[in-house]
Structures are given as structure tokens and as C-alpha cells.
Amino acid sequence: MKWWIVEDALCDRRGHWFEYIQTIRSGLLELGDICSVFTDRYAESWLVDGLNGEPMLPRSIWRRIGDNAPRWKRLLRVPAHGVLTYWSIARLLKRIEQSEKSDPSDRLQDCASPDMIFVPTVLVHHLVGWWRLIMGPLRRYPIRVLLFFPNTPIHLAEDGSPQVNADPTARLFVWLIRKLSREVGNGRVILAAETESMVAALTNVTGVKFTYLPHPVRLPVGRDDPNLDSIRKVPLLGAYGAARHEKGSDILQTAIRSVLAENSEFGAAFTMQWLDDFEDEGGRWVSKDEYLQRQPKFRFIQEYFKEGGYMEQVSRTSVMMLPYRDNYALRVSRVVIEAMIMGIPVIATEGTTLHQQAQKFGVCVSCRDGCVDSLKNAIEEAVEGLEQLQARAVEKADAARDHFSVKNFRRLLIEAIPDLD
């Protein structure tokens, strides 16, 4: 199969996009597929080189989300980015038409007529452009389009039913999805999400079929199963990625402070990545805890990981702390999958997809949403029973690696569209 992977979030070291697309690309190549990757036109050279990519997509919309721009400007970005997305892909399609005449050195030659265009992280900003492409220029080609939705403008109401958010972009999102229903029905378009709960919610709200496909993550090269003897030394409890309110970073540092204040001899060390301060739900700024900064058993990581540094840090981690809030009732986090395939127990919030996946494919110590005392108890429980928790996590790691593999992702995609391969 020939693939185009189109991802304008590929720009720099922020987030997990490079590792995510690198995993998918290398996995597809190992399975014998051909793959071209297209990135933000301003992507850093190391990223482009690492993916053998082509920097020709619009400036990443992901980099501008949350920049406190005026509402009118944020709304205007939706059609503006859609138009830019449309024209960037339209130009690529023109290169297909000219492929016989094009320069043999053109890196698109090996994948000039793809079977599948894969857009891994679609927002409504992208959907505007892809709807126009699917209904227009792409009709001339026998190409299928896989649109993947990690984050959507829907939420669960108190009774657990999925509801569309109140803002106009959410209504536009649903309208565009419904406009694609015929193309989804005939298999030209595959709408997919990476959690079962998100698939069910999107299908329910839009009336259009969504397909579950797992978020592919692979074991780092050279990573062996955890050595249980190591946890008898000083276990490390970690939380990685940008600190944010929706990830429970504020209550996490409060809970850790409580643990260490009550027991200076606590049998574990802690580390949190904290790149920038953030606002809580009340608009108050949350900063790094001064007490924690003075503790020998605690460390803030205040910079982005260099290449390979993130997975190296994860491999030293005994327990992953993920007290994410109800924003993750539908969304997935790559971090929990990384923990599961590496045989690392996790602390996760009840009612989130992280909790659901960790119970099924890994080992989870539960905490309640937004509750410092519950999180503190979960930390203490995890350290006290760490040997048993990690042994169980290692036993389940192989099944997690199989489920969250590129091979399984591809298999489930082909099952959804039987004549695809």
C-alpha cells in the first residue's frame, strides 16, 4: 500500500508528533508499504530529515491554539487554515498528474499515486479543507482518505450522553462530518478515533460511522522488560509532558508535597516535567511549588527532551502518574500507552480513557477526579505494592505491544475496508 501522511503539527520537539509519525512510518515500511510524509513548511531540519519528509504544509494550527488571541481571530483561523490546507494538497495532486514528466529526483516519485492519505490529528480547521478536497479534486483519483480525530468538540453530559459543545466551530464540525456521510458509506473516506468511547460518542452525535483504530506506539530499541530488583532501590514516579490543568498537574504537585511533608523518608523519588506555568479553571496562574523545588527527592524537568531523551527517562520510571481530569473522558493520551507497552504501572483518574485502557492492557491504581487526598493515597498505594504491580504490568506488556502496534492498526483498517489492501 502507498501512503501519504499529512501532518502540519510536525514542526519541532513540542508534543509527541515526531515520535508518533516516526512510529507509524517505520512500521509501515517494515510491513512493505511505501510512505511519504508531509510536514509544516517551517519544520525544523532534524525533524524533516528524520522522517524523510517534505515541508510544504501550512504553518501548524496546533502551535496557535491557546495563544489568547481575540475570539474573532480564533474563529477566522478556521476557514483560513482550511483554505491553506486545501491549496497545499491541491498542489500535491497536481504533481500526481505531472508525475510522468516530473524530475526523477522528486521525492514524491516513489509514492506519486497513493492508495491512502492519512491525516493523523484532524481539527475543524483541517476538516474545512479536507471536506472541500474530498468533494472536489480528490474525486478524480482512486485515493482513500483516513481522517483521525484525537480531540473533538464534544463532551459527556452528567448522564454520560455525548453532547456537542456550544461554540459555532463545534456545530461546523458536526455539519462537515455529516456532509461526508456518503463518502464514508462507500469507503472513500474513513473517519477514525483512537478510543472506543470517542468512536461511540462521535457516531452517536453525528449519525456517521466512525471506526476504532489504536494509537500506535512501539517499544524503544534496546528496551528490555523491567528488572524487578530495581524497584527495591529507589522507585521513581514520573509525570511527563507540558504541565496543564486538564492533566491534573496542579493537584499532582500538591499531593506529592503532602506525601513528602508527612514522610521525609518516603521510599520513592518524584519527577515532573514543567515547561511553563498555566491557568487553572478559575483563571489563576499555577506555578512550580517552592517547597518541592527544595526537596532532594523531587525534580522538575524544565526543558524539552532532546532526541531519545524522553523514552530514556520513561524507561527509568517505576510508576507513571496520570491524574488527568474529565477532559480525557473521551480523549486518549500517548503516555499511558507508552507505560503499558513498557510494563510500567500507572496512576489514573476514574472515568478517563487512560483509566479504561490501563485496566484492560496494563495495571492501574485509581484516583478520583480533582481530589488531592485520593491522589495522595494512590501514590502511597502504588509505592507500597510496587513489586506486585510491576510484575502484573510486565505480564500484560506483550498484549499491549501487540494491540498498540502499527501492524494491528493496519489490520483493523483493512478489516474496516475489505477491498483496501
Secondary structure, 3 states (H helix, E strand, C coil): CEEEEECCCCCCCCCCHHHHHHHHHHHHHHCCCEEEEEEECCCCHHHHHHHCCEEEECCCCCCCCCCCCCHHHHHHHHHHHHHHHHHHHHHHHHHHHCCCCCCCCCCCHHHCCCCEEEECCCCHHHHHHHHHHHHCHHHHCCCEEEEECCCCCEEECCCCCEEECCCHHHHHHHHHHHHCHHHHHCCCEEEEECCHHHHHHHHHHHCCCCEECCCCCCCCCCCCCCCHHHHHCCCEEEECCCCCHHHCHHHHHHHHHHHHHHCCCCCCEEEEECCCCEECCCCCEECCCHHHHCCCCEEEECCCCCCCHHHHHHHCCCEEEECCCHHHCCCCCHHHHHHHHCCCCEEEECCCHHHHHHHHHCCEEEECCCCHHHHHHHHHHHHHCHHHHHHHHHHHHHHHHHHCCHHHHHHHHHHHCCCCC
